[in-house]
Amino acid sequence: MKWGNINISKKTVGDDGKIVLEGAIDLEDKDMKKTMKITWIAVDPNTNIEVNLVTLGPIITKKSIGPKFTCNI
């Protein structure tokens, strides 16, 4: 990936809810720790698929698994 920073200068929200951001790439700014991160997915019916998100909660509920841990499978 080619990481970089962009200075956003304008945000427009259309009647359909689509958000358009305008900005300029700042090639000199290499500070990636102090900048807001965004990501996006292109709308392409050839490569996008529909998914269902299921939240299961914590898998591990103990802080530490002691030496007497047994597993009955």
C-alpha positions as a Python dict, from the first residue, in 0.01 Angstrom:
ca = {
    (1, 'M'): (0, 0, 0),
    (2, 'K'): (111, 351, -66),
    (3, 'W'): (21, 547, 247),
    (4, 'G'): (-8, 923, 251),
    (5, 'N'): (-188, 1215, 408),
    (6, 'I'): (-455, 1425, 243),
    (7, 'N'): (-577, 1763, 366),
    (8, 'I'): (-956, 1762, 325),
    (9, 'S'): (-1079, 2104, 216),
    (10, 'K'): (-1447, 2040, 140),
    (11, 'K'): (-1720, 1793, 236),
    (12, 'T'): (-2046, 1777, 41),
    (13, 'V'): (-2345, 1557, 126),
    (14, 'G'): (-2587, 1496, -163),
    (15, 'D'): (-2963, 1451, -141),
    (16, 'D'): (-2910, 1075, -171),
    (17, 'G'): (-2675, 1073, 132),
    (18, 'K'): (-2360, 1028, -78),
    (19, 'I'): (-2060, 1203, 76),
    (20, 'V'): (-1803, 1370, -149),
    (21, 'L'): (-1468, 1479, -3),
    (22, 'E'): (-1229, 1712, -181),
    (23, 'G'): (-869, 1757, -78),
    (24, 'A'): (-505, 1773, -173),
    (25, 'I'): (-232, 1514, -118),
    (26, 'D'): (43, 1628, 118),
    (27, 'L'): (346, 1422, 9),
    (28, 'E'): (576, 1588, 264),
    (29, 'D'): (366, 1493, 570),
    (30, 'K'): (487, 1150, 682),
    (31, 'D'): (335, 1162, 1034),
    (32, 'M'): (82, 877, 1017),
    (33, 'K'): (31, 848, 1396),
    (34, 'K'): (-137, 1186, 1454),
    (35, 'T'): (-375, 1187, 1158),
    (36, 'M'): (-735, 1066, 1126),
    (37, 'K'): (-771, 745, 927),
    (38, 'I'): (-1049, 678, 677),
    (39, 'T'): (-1109, 392, 441),
    (40, 'W'): (-1366, 316, 177),
    (41, 'I'): (-1500, 41, -44),
    (42, 'A'): (-1571, 108, -409),
    (43, 'V'): (-1921, 26, -531),
    (44, 'D'): (-1856, -248, -786),
    (45, 'P'): (-2114, -525, -832),
    (46, 'N'): (-1845, -748, -985),
    (47, 'T'): (-1628, -754, -673),
    (48, 'N'): (-1850, -654, -377),
    (49, 'I'): (-2051, -914, -190),
    (50, 'E'): (-2318, -884, 77),
    (51, 'V'): (-2224, -1009, 424),
    (52, 'N'): (-2406, -1053, 754),
    (53, 'L'): (-2218, -941, 1066),
    (54, 'V'): (-2265, -1154, 1377),
    (55, 'T'): (-2127, -1041, 1713),
    (56, 'L'): (-2040, -1334, 1937),
    (57, 'G'): (-1889, -1151, 2234),
    (58, 'P'): (-1561, -1236, 2406),
    (59, 'I'): (-1421, -1579, 2323),
    (60, 'I'): (-1174, -1579, 2612),
    (61, 'T'): (-1334, -1477, 2942),
    (62, 'K'): (-1042, -1544, 3181),
    (63, 'K'): (-744, -1314, 3228),
    (64, 'S'): (-505, -1607, 3248),
    (65, 'I'): (-530, -1974, 3170),
    (66, 'G'): (-362, -2151, 3460),
    (67, 'P'): (-153, -2469, 3449),
    (68, 'K'): (-454, -2681, 3552),
    (69, 'F'): (-649, -2596, 3239),
    (70, 'T'): (-819, -2898, 3086),
    (71, 'C'): (-1010, -2918, 2763),
    (72, 'N'): (-1292, -3169, 2719),
    (73, 'I'): (-1361, -3195, 2349),
}
